[in-house]
């Protein structure tokens, strides 16, 4: 996860709140934050995602499954600018 402020909020106690968007029409939560709902194209509001859940799949850098394509507009491609990926079903 990126530590970019629009994606997370850090508490004084060391806690991390994951930020996303909630569709005003369906109530679905999305991450990363969106300008509009990807399902209805309707409005979204800021939402907080659960901090716990079930990990279904993950990629580790040492296993050569590390993603080396940056998020759009963030950094230039390169082996030092990738990220690990995972599929996590959050409890909310």
N, C-alpha and C positions, 0 to 999 in steps of 0.2 A: 504494500500500500504506500502511496505517496504521502509525504508529510505536508503537502501543500494545504494551506489553511481552509480552502473551500471544500475540502474533502473530509477533514477531521477537526475536532475541537478537543484540546487537551486541558484537563482539569488540573487544579493546583495540587491535587492528591495523586497525580500520575495517571489518572483514568483517561481513557480515550473514548470519545463519542464519534461514531462513524456517521457522516452526514450523507443524505441522499435527497431524493425528491419523491413526493407522494402525489399521485394523480388525484385531482379534485373530483373527478367523475367516477373513477373506479376504486380509489383507495389503495391501489397497488403502489409499492415502494420500489424505487429504482436507484441503482448506483452505477456509475457516478451520477452526480446531480444533472438534471435535464432542464432545458428551457421550456419544454412542453412534453406532454405524455406521449411516449412512443407508440402507444396502442390507439388512443383516441385523438391525438394531436391537440388535446384540450390543455387547459392550464394545470400547473403543478404548484405545490407549496413545498417549502423546506420540510424535511422529515429526518428523524433520527432512527438509525437502524439498530437492531439488537446487537449486543456485544458477544453473544454466545450462539452456537448453532452446531450443525453437523458438517464436517469436511468430507466431501465425496471424492474429490480428486485434487491433486496438487502437482506442481512442477518444481523440481529442485535444480539449482544451478549445477551441482556436481553430476547430476544425472543426464546432462546435456539436453534437458527439456526446458531450459530457461528461455524466456521470450526476449528476443533482441530487437523487436520492433517497438518503438516508443508510442505512448499515447499521442494522439494527434495534437500537433502544435507544442509539445512539451520539450523534447530534446532531439538532437540529431541521432540517426541510427548509428549503432556501433556496439561492439561487445561490452563496453563499459556502461552503456546506457539502457540496458534491458531491465526486465522485472520478472519475478516469479509469478506464476498464475495458479489459481485454484478455483474450485467450484465449491462454494459454501452455502448451505441452506440455513439462513439465519432464522432464529426462533420467532421473530416478529412477522 
